[in-house]
Amino acid sequence: MKIISIFALALFIAVFGASAHAEMMGKKDISVMTEPSGTYGMTKVVVNASGLEPADAYSIYMVKGDDMKGVGIPPYKLSPDSQGNISTDVMVTTDSLKNNEAIKIYRHEDGNVNNLDKTNLKEVFSKNVSTLNLQ
């Protein structure tokens, strides 16, 4: 009877522990803000994210229609820490931001940030450029 009870307890912990972890990791909190860079014509893009899968590959792009332009230094990779958090900032020209519709963060299904095939990209965040504080 003790073996069955221990097995049942282990199964309960395994099922609900995995469920709690999946729920915690599933709650993504991502923000993209801009602030003046102090350099004429440049804007600092600040990215803070939590709840991402630590082992997954992410990248950030400015998007207008089907056109994508990377934000930052190629390959525009965002690497979560072991807790699934990202905190980074990159400089971009203010005009390039104004000439795009959105800033988007994608998860690369195959883990390769160089593979930009649309079937490989899963959008995890989008912010309309018109909502950013651009000067």
C-alpha positions in Angstrom: 0.0 0.0 0.0 2.9 2.4 0.8 4.4 1.8 -2.7 1.1 2.7 -4.3 0.7 5.8 -2.1 4.3 6.9 -2.9 3.7 6.3 -6.7 0.4 8.3 -6.5 2.1 11.1 -4.7 5.0 11.2 -7.2 2.5 11.1 -10.1 0.5 14.0 -8.6 3.7 16.1 -8.1 4.9 15.3 -11.7 1.6 16.2 -13.3 0.8 19.3 -11.3 4.4 20.5 -11.1 4.8 20.3 -14.9 1.4 22.0 -15.2 2.5 24.9 -12.9 5.8 25.3 -14.7 4.1 25.4 -18.1 1.6 27.9 -16.8 4.3 30.1 -15.4 6.4 29.9 -18.6 3.3 30.5 -20.7 2.6 34.0 -19.1 4.8 36.2 -21.2 5.3 39.8 -20.1 7.1 41.7 -22.8 7.5 45.5 -23.2 9.2 47.6 -25.8 9.8 51.2 -25.0 11.7 54.0 -26.6 13.6 56.8 -25.0 15.8 59.6 -26.4 19.3 58.4 -26.9 21.1 61.7 -26.4 22.4 61.4 -29.9 20.7 63.4 -32.6 18.5 61.2 -34.9 18.9 58.1 -32.8 16.4 56.3 -30.5 17.1 53.7 -27.8 14.7 50.7 -28.0 14.4 49.1 -24.6 13.2 45.4 -24.5 12.2 43.7 -21.3 10.6 40.3 -21.3 9.8 37.5 -18.9 8.1 34.1 -19.2 9.9 33.1 -22.4 11.3 29.6 -22.9 15.0 29.8 -21.9 16.2 27.4 -24.6 14.3 29.1 -27.5 15.7 31.5 -30.0 14.1 34.9 -30.4 14.8 37.9 -32.6 13.5 41.5 -33.0 12.5 43.2 -36.1 10.9 46.4 -37.4 8.1 45.4 -39.7 6.2 47.2 -42.5 3.9 44.9 -44.5 6.0 41.9 -45.5 9.3 43.8 -45.1 11.4 43.1 -42.0 14.4 45.1 -40.8 16.4 43.8 -37.9 16.8 45.9 -34.7 20.3 46.0 -33.3 23.2 43.9 -34.5 22.8 40.9 -36.8 21.5 38.3 -36.3 19.2 40.4 -34.1 19.1 37.6 -31.5 17.4 38.0 -28.1 18.7 35.3 -25.7 16.6 34.6 -22.6 18.5 33.8 -19.4 17.9 30.6 -17.5 14.7 32.1 -16.0 13.2 33.1 -19.4 14.0 36.8 -19.0 15.4 39.3 -21.5 16.6 42.8 -20.8 18.4 44.7 -23.5 18.5 48.0 -25.4 19.6 48.8 -28.9 20.1 52.0 -30.8 18.2 52.6 -34.1 17.7 55.7 -36.2 14.5 57.5 -35.3 13.6 57.8 -39.0 13.8 54.0 -39.5 11.4 53.5 -36.6 9.0 56.1 -38.0 9.1 54.4 -41.5 7.9 51.1 -40.1 4.5 49.9 -38.7 5.6 47.8 -35.8 8.3 46.3 -33.7 7.9 42.5 -33.4 9.6 39.8 -31.5 9.6 36.3 -33.1 10.4 32.9 -31.7 12.2 30.7 -34.3 10.6 27.3 -34.4 13.8 25.6 -35.5 16.0 27.5 -33.1 17.9 29.1 -36.0 17.7 33.0 -35.9 19.1 33.1 -39.4 16.1 31.1 -40.8 13.6 33.8 -41.6 11.1 31.6 -43.5 7.7 32.7 -42.4 6.8 29.2 -41.4 9.7 29.2 -39.0 8.6 32.5 -37.2 6.1 32.6 -34.4 5.2 36.1 -33.4 5.3 36.5 -29.6 5.0 40.3 -29.4 4.0 43.2 -31.5 4.0 46.9 -30.7 2.6 49.5 -33.2 5.3 52.2 -33.8 2.6 54.9 -33.7 2.2 54.2 -29.9 5.9 54.8 -29.3 7.3 58.1 -27.9 9.4 59.2 -30.9 10.8 62.6 -31.1 
